[in-house]
Amino acid sequence: MQNSVNSSLDINQLMNFSRIFMQKVMMVQILVGIFFYVNCLMIFTFLKKNMFREDTRYILFAQTLLVDSVLMVISDVMLIWNNYMYLIHMIPCIIICTIVTAFTICTPLTLVAMCLERYVAICMPLRHADISTSRNRFFGLLIIWGISSIVPLFTLVAYLSVVPPSSLFSYDVCSVELMLGEEWQAQTRVTILQLLFLLMIIIIVFTYIKIMTAARAASSDNKKSTNKSLRTVILHAFQLFLCIMQFLSPYIEMVFLKINVSVYGHLRYADFVIFIIAPRCLSPLIYGLRDEKFFHALKHHALCGLDRFFSTLFKFNQWKIRPIQTKAL
């Protein structure tokens, strides 16, 4: 009798856990779908306007949108694979993990470049046109992608140097941790990331101090633009903090995995939402909705060109109501 009661309780707990798990999966898919749609709409808006394609900050913004969209989709797929324990071939897994690592580092580097662009525009306005040229933009993008490739290339070479060739043809649950089998690999990777993020934090603090100094010395006409750039740098610093936590979260998750598997599952979903999805939704907010030029163009495409029609209709209704109000008075 006692065994039957215990078995029924175990079944109920398992069904409850499965129901909560499916709810979390559905919630994550809805969030990813919404932000992916918004990012795609903003990329389309960027491509439709020549003015945006010739401005450095909008080019960097478009790169952030593209990288974040691809990273968000791949990370979501890997999360589902891990939770359902889906086995894939190691060679495509290595390729996916290398791309994910490069894209993950590319986002904060692009944020730093956007802060530097705001610093040049506010603190050196006379030299902004000479610095922000197509040639310098090209070299800047090469530097961003070159630095972004350091960690994934090191991880790939180190993994191939220690793993037996037969392991490359095996199947396993795909995750970046698979490529960090040796302790020295993980330690070296963490050290490189720490140095990289320390450098990025120093640059962002430098740009913040310089723009804040310029904001205090700016005239009343330029103070609004300077303060807006200052808030942009602060938001980018918050994004960079979330991106840093994304690299630290796997080490925290491994600690809870040894303690409680259920807590590990909840923590993994919380980390995915807070440190992967949240930073990817801040970029559209910072440059997509706070920027007036981009917002008007985005609204035009989001409404399929009907924004002028609705604006005209609203003005017509105001004109139609006004005589009635006057007559009543």
C-alpha positions in Angstrom: 0.0 0.0 0.0 2.8 2.4 0.9 4.6 1.6 -2.3 1.6 2.4 -4.4 1.1 5.7 -2.6 4.8 6.6 -3.2 4.6 5.6 -6.8 1.5 7.8 -7.3 3.2 10.7 -5.7 6.3 10.2 -7.9 4.0 10.2 -11.0 2.3 13.3 -9.9 5.6 15.1 -9.3 6.9 14.0 -12.7 3.7 15.2 -14.4 3.9 18.5 -12.6 7.5 18.9 -13.5 6.8 18.1 -17.1 3.9 20.6 -17.3 6.1 23.4 -15.8 8.9 22.4 -18.2 6.6 22.7 -21.2 5.3 26.1 -20.0 8.8 27.4 -19.8 9.7 26.1 -23.2 6.6 27.8 -24.7 7.4 31.0 -22.9 10.9 31.1 -24.3 9.7 30.3 -27.8 7.3 33.2 -27.6 9.9 35.6 -26.4 12.4 34.5 -29.0 9.8 34.8 -31.7 8.8 38.3 -30.7 12.3 39.7 -30.5 13.4 37.9 -33.7 10.5 39.5 -35.6 11.3 43.0 -34.2 15.0 42.6 -35.1 14.2 41.4 -38.6 11.8 44.4 -39.1 14.6 46.7 -37.9 17.1 45.1 -40.2 14.6 45.6 -43.1 14.2 49.2 -42.1 18.0 49.7 -42.1 18.3 48.2 -45.6 15.6 50.3 -47.1 17.1 53.7 -46.2 20.4 54.9 -47.8 20.8 57.4 -45.0 21.1 54.6 -42.4 23.5 52.5 -44.6 26.0 55.5 -44.7 26.0 56.3 -41.0 28.5 54.5 -38.8 26.3 54.2 -35.7 23.4 52.7 -37.8 25.8 50.2 -39.5 27.1 49.1 -36.1 23.5 48.9 -34.9 22.5 46.7 -37.8 25.4 44.4 -37.2 24.3 44.1 -33.6 20.8 43.2 -34.7 22.0 40.6 -37.2 24.4 39.0 -34.7 21.9 39.0 -31.9 19.2 37.5 -34.1 21.4 34.6 -35.2 22.8 34.0 -31.7 19.3 34.1 -30.1 17.9 31.5 -32.6 21.0 29.2 -32.3 21.1 29.4 -28.5 17.3 28.6 -28.4 17.8 25.5 -30.5 20.8 24.4 -28.4 18.7 24.9 -25.2 16.0 22.7 -26.5 18.6 20.1 -27.6 20.1 20.1 -24.1 16.9 19.8 -22.3 15.6 16.9 -24.5 19.1 15.3 -24.4 19.2 15.3 -28.3 22.4 13.8 -29.6 24.1 15.3 -32.7 27.3 14.6 -34.5 30.4 16.2 -33.0 31.7 17.9 -36.2 28.5 20.1 -36.7 28.4 20.6 -32.9 32.0 22.0 -33.0 31.1 24.3 -35.8 28.0 25.6 -34.0 29.8 26.1 -30.8 32.6 28.1 -32.5 30.0 30.3 -34.2 28.1 30.9 -31.0 31.2 31.9 -29.1 32.3 34.3 -31.8 28.9 35.9 -32.0 28.6 36.1 -28.2 31.9 38.1 -28.1 31.0 40.2 -31.2 28.0 41.8 -29.5 29.8 43.5 -26.6 32.7 44.5 -28.9 30.2 46.2 -31.2 28.6 48.0 -28.2 32.1 49.3 -27.3 32.5 50.5 -30.8 29.1 52.3 -30.6 30.2 54.0 -27.4 33.4 55.2 -29.1 31.4 56.5 -32.1 29.3 58.5 -29.6 32.4 59.8 -27.9 33.9 61.0 -31.2 30.5 62.6 -32.3 30.1 64.5 -29.0 33.7 65.3 -27.9 35.3 65.7 -31.4 32.4 66.9 -33.6 34.7 68.7 -36.1 36.7 65.5 -36.7 33.7 63.1 -36.7 33.2 63.3 -40.5 36.9 62.6 -41.2 37.1 59.7 -38.7 33.7 58.1 -39.6 34.6 57.2 -43.2 33.7 54.1 -45.2 37.4 53.0 -45.1 37.6 53.4 -41.3 34.3 51.6 -40.9 35.6 48.6 -42.9 38.8 48.4 -40.8 36.7 48.8 -37.6 34.4 45.9 -38.5 37.5 43.8 -39.3 39.0 44.6 -35.9 35.7 43.6 -34.2 35.4 40.3 -36.0 39.2 39.6 -35.6 39.1 40.1 -31.8 35.8 38.1 -31.7 37.5 35.1 -33.3 40.4 34.9 -30.8 38.6 32.9 -28.1 36.7 30.5 -30.4 39.8 29.8 -32.5 41.8 29.1 -29.4 39.0 26.8 -28.0 38.9 25.0 -31.4 42.6 24.5 -31.7 43.0 23.4 -28.1 40.2 21.0 -28.4 41.5 19.4 -31.6 45.0 19.1 -30.0 43.8 17.0 -27.0 40.8 15.0 -28.3 41.4 11.7 -30.0 40.4 11.7 -33.7 37.7 9.0 -33.1 35.8 11.4 -30.8 35.1 13.7 -33.8 32.8 11.0 -35.2 30.8 10.4 -32.1 27.4 11.8 -31.0 26.8 13.8 -27.9 24.5 16.5 -26.4 25.9 19.7 -28.0 27.3 22.4 -25.7 30.3 24.7 -25.5 31.5 22.8 -22.4 32.2 19.7 -24.5 35.2 21.6 -26.0 36.7 22.4 -22.6 37.5 18.9 -21.4 40.9 19.8 -19.9 41.1 22.2 -16.9 43.8 24.3 -18.6 41.5 24.9 -21.6 38.8 26.4 -19.4 41.2 28.4 -17.3 42.9 29.9 -20.3 39.6 30.7 -21.9 38.3 32.4 -18.8 41.6 34.4 -18.5 41.3 35.7 -22.1 37.7 36.6 -21.6 38.4 38.5 -18.4 41.2 40.5 -20.0 39.0 41.3 -23.0 36.0 42.4 -20.9 38.3 44.4 -18.6 39.5 46.3 -21.6 36.0 46.9 -22.8 34.9 48.1 -19.4 37.8 50.6 -19.3 36.9 51.9 -22.7 33.2 52.4 -21.7 34.1 54.1 -18.5 36.5 56.4 -20.4 33.8 57.3 -22.9 31.2 57.9 -20.2 33.5 60.3 -18.3 34.4 62.2 -21.4 30.8 62.5 -22.6 29.7 63.5 -19.0 32.4 66.2 -19.0 31.2 67.4 -22.4 27.6 67.4 -21.2 28.5 69.8 -18.3 30.3 72.2 -20.6 27.8 72.0 -23.5 25.5 74.9 -24.3 21.7 74.6 -23.9 21.3 73.7 -27.6 23.7 70.8 -27.5 22.9 69.7 -23.9 19.9 67.6 -25.0 21.9 65.6 -27.6 24.8 65.2 -25.2 22.6 63.9 -22.4 21.0 61.5 -24.7 24.4 60.1 -25.8 25.3 59.8 -22.1 22.2 57.7 -21.4 23.1 55.6 -24.4 26.5 54.8 -23.0 24.9 53.9 -19.6 22.5 51.5 -21.4 25.4 50.0 -23.3 27.3 49.5 -20.1 24.3 47.6 -18.7 24.2 45.5 -21.8 27.9 44.7 -21.4 27.3 43.6 -17.8 24.6 41.2 -18.9 26.9 39.8 -21.7 29.7 39.3 -19.1 27.3 37.4 -16.9 26.4 35.2 -19.8 30.0 33.8 -19.8 30.0 33.3 -16.0 26.6 31.6 -15.8 27.7 28.2 -17.1 30.2 27.9 -14.2 27.5 28.8 -11.7 25.1 26.3 -13.4 27.6 23.4 -13.0 27.7 24.0 -9.2 23.9 23.6 -9.0 24.0 20.6 -11.3 26.0 18.7 -8.7 23.6 19.8 -5.9 20.1 19.5 -7.4 19.1 18.7 -11.0 15.7 20.5 -10.6 17.2 23.7 -9.4 19.8 23.4 -12.2 16.9 23.3 -14.8 15.2 26.3 -13.4 18.5 28.3 -13.2 19.3 27.4 -16.8 16.1 28.9 -18.1 16.5 32.0 -15.9 20.0 32.5 -17.2 18.8 32.1 -20.8 16.1 34.7 -20.4 18.1 37.2 -18.3 21.6 37.0 -19.9 20.8 35.9 -23.5 17.4 37.3 -24.4 17.4 40.5 -22.3 20.6 42.0 -23.8 19.3 41.2 -27.3 16.1 43.2 -26.6 18.0 46.3 -25.3 19.6 47.1 -28.7 16.3 47.7 -30.4 15.2 49.8 -27.5 18.4 51.9 -27.4 18.8 52.7 -31.1 15.5 51.5 -32.6 12.9 53.2 -30.4 14.9 56.1 -28.8 16.2 57.3 -32.2 13.6 59.6 -33.8 14.8 59.1 -37.4 14.9 55.3 -37.1 11.7 55.2 -35.2 9.7 57.1 -37.8 11.1 54.8 -40.6 10.4 51.7 -38.5 6.8 52.8 -37.9 6.3 53.4 -41.6 7.4 49.9 -42.5 5.7 48.3 -39.4 2.3 49.8 -40.5 3.0 48.8 -44.2 3.1 52.5 -45.3 -0.3 53.3 -43.7 1.1 55.6 -41.0 0.5 58.7 -43.2 -3.1 57.6 -43.7 -3.7 57.2 -40.0 -2.1 60.5 -39.3 -4.3 62.3 -41.9 -7.4 60.5 -40.6 -6.6 61.6 -37.1 -6.1 65.3 -38.1 -9.4 65.1 -40.1 -11.3 63.9 -37.1 -9.8 66.6 -35.0 -10.8 69.2 -37.6 -14.3 67.7 -37.7 -14.8 67.7 -34.0 -13.5 71.3 -33.4 -16.5 73.2 -34.9 -18.9 71.2 -32.7 -17.0 72.1 -29.6 -16.9 75.8 -30.6 -20.6 75.8 -31.3 -21.4 74.2 -27.9 -19.4 77.0 -26.2 
